[in-house]
Amino acid sequence: MMTESFPVSRPSGCPFDPAPEYAGYRRSEVPAKVSTPAGVDAYVISRYDDVRTLLRDSRLSSRLAPSDHVVPDADLDREVESGSILQVDGAAHKRLRRMLATEFAVKRMEALRPRVAAMVDERIDGLLAAGGPVDLVREFALPIPSLVICELLGVPYADRDEFQERSALLVRVDGWTEETQRASDDLNQYILGLVLAKQANREDDILSRLITRGEELGTPLTVEELVTVGVTLLIAGHETTANMIALSTLALLRNPDQLDLLRADPSQVPAAVEELLRYLSVVHFGLFREVTDELTVGPSTIDAGEYLIAALSSANRDETVFPDPDRLDVERDAAAHVAFGFGPHQCIGQQLARLELQEVFTRLFARIPTLRLAVPFDEIDYRENTLVYGVAALPVTWDAPI
């Protein structure tokens, strides 16, 4: 019997929905086994309860990059970089997580809210001064999280073009090329220079505090670990949120009844952000895991050495948890979604992402109430071949004030 291929495309004409195959997978008691672009077969874990259960199971290893399964001929035997919080397991992961947890605690993130709000307002001021049409990705969605993560890491914002260009290459799933390798080497060298500067002159930023905290705890992070952490935070800190800002804006413009609810009652924005995270699931290929000891999923036994894909977008559309899941409903209680993953590797920066999204959608439509697409909806291009789903550009315009 031929194994079917792992679904990598969203349905034509429905850019907000996950691959249609997932609905069929969820109806089956037995997890689907698929062939992947990486050249190995893997079980797709598609149900919400199963995804949550397995992502906290210590019999799954995260040593593979989260989306290795969609990278053609990925090297699944390569050594995990020291300091890779996304891929190390066990005690090594707990150590890194503890070191970083303070930086992204709810209280610290809330203290950032006035500064993030000011950044959002500054970008909106710029939009209004320039007048439409503009590309909301380039002029708004990308600059905001880039500004925030630059300030947090102590990266000069003037260098944003350099790291944005390189990170854009590193989140593609076309396979590892010489160009990708150069981008990776260049970004690592850039962060290395930053780390060495912070070691010599501590400032009020995450990298400096990690250096100091490690020394105080007697478990200092090595230069290699600091570089890997810095690169990870720099890429993850702006790629995911930037795509969520642009794609969420498009989803709200496409669902004006839901947008009207937010305009009428901005206090609903935090709940709406959770629903948008659930509905869009921008980490759209799921999370790749290796089984280290035999486990069961439903009636199926999965052996050590086999692979699983925790399909986050499918879990977030599980009709047994989220009624009418294919409908955007900003009044829904979607707080239990798994858009940030689940278990010990759940996204450490999720509170920062929430904060940025909340401030954007509290302000954007209030200050530019006539915001609308400047091109037909069916002319929008999507970033389907990247680890984080989004739009390549979002041309928008609005009515000039009278």
C-alpha positions, 0 to 999 in steps of 0.5 A: 500500500502506497503511503500518501504524502504529507500535505503542505498546501492550504486549499485553493481559495481558502488561504486561512484554512489548513490542508483539507486532509487533516479533517480526514485524519481527525476522523480516523482512530489510527494516525495517518502515516505519510511520506515527508519531503525530508525522505522519511515516513512519519505519523501525523498526530492530528487530534487536539487531545493527542497533540497535547498529550504527546507534546508533553511526553518525555518519550519524544525528542525535539532534537530535530528542527521543528519543521525538518520534515518539510525540508527536502532531504534534510540531514536528520543526523546532524548534531544539535547546536549547543544552546538550541532551546528548540532542539535540546531535551531533558536537563539541557533544555531545562537549564536554558529554559530557566535562564530565559524564563525570567526575560519573558515572564508575564510581569516583565512583558506587561512592563513593556506594554507602554513602550510597545504601544508607543512603537505601534502608534509611531508606525501608524503615524508614519502610515498616516503621514505617507498616505496609502496605498502602502504595503502593510507588511513592509511598513507596519507588520515587520517593523514593529516586532523587529523594533521590539526584539532589537530593543530586547536583545540590544541589537541596533535597529539600523542593522535590521535589513541585514538580519531580516534578509538572512532570516528570511532565507533561513525560514524557507523550506526549499532545502539547504543551499550555499546561499542558506549556509552563507546566510546562517554563517553571516547571522551567526557571525553578527550575533557573535560580535554582539555577544562579545561586545556584551561580555565586555560591556554589559547593558540593559538587554537580554544577552547581557542579563543572560551573561550575568545570570549564568555567572551568578548561578555558577552555570555560565552560558558559553559563547556558542550557547549565547550565539545560538540563543541570540539567533533563535530569539532574533529570528523567532522574535520577528518572523512569527509575529510579523506574519501574524500581524499581516495575516490577522489584518487580512483575516479581519478585513475579509470578515468585516462582521468580526472586525465590526465587533472589535471596533465596537468593543476594543476590550474584546481584543485580547480574546480576539487575538487568541482566536486569530492565533487558533484560526490562522496557526501560522506554524503551519507544518506542525512540529517534528518529533522523534520517538525514543521509546515505544508509545501508543496513539489510540490503537496504534503502537509507535516504535522507538526511532519512528517520527511524529508530526504534531499538527498544530493547525489541525488540533486548532480546528478540532471540532470536538474542542472548538465548535464550528472551527472553520469560522473566525469568531472573535467572541469565542473562548479560544485560549486553549489553542496550541498555536504556541505548541504545548509542553516543555517546548511551548514557545517561551516568547508567547506573552511577548507575541500576545502583547504586540498583537493586542497593542496592534489590534487595539490601535490599528483599526481605531486610528485608521477605521477605513483601512481596506485592501488596495488590491482584490483579495484573490491577488494576495500572494502567500508565503506557503514555502516558509516555516511560518505562514503569512502574506508576501505583501499586503497592499492597503489603503484608506480614506484621507481625513476630511 
